[in-house]
Amino acid sequence: GNEIYTIGLGNTVNASFLEQLATAPEYFYPAASTKSLSTIYKQIATDLCRKGPTKIELIPIVRPR
């Protein structure tokens, strides 16, 4: 019953893997830069609000440069 959204930040992400990890391919959001994250977060929030009350967990993965 859980839905997984994925966001790929940057041009070097493995989009295919993130699409497979997400609940469905349309739950993957590519983001070329941090500037597009706000729009993506709003799209996800809008989608979640349509479905009713939910618990949201953010699990950031930060890789060292």
Summary of the structure (lengths in Angstrom):
residues: 65
radius of gyration: 12.2
end to end distance: 35.2
largest distance: 38.5
contacts: 110
relative contact order: 0.17
helix: 43%
strand: 12%
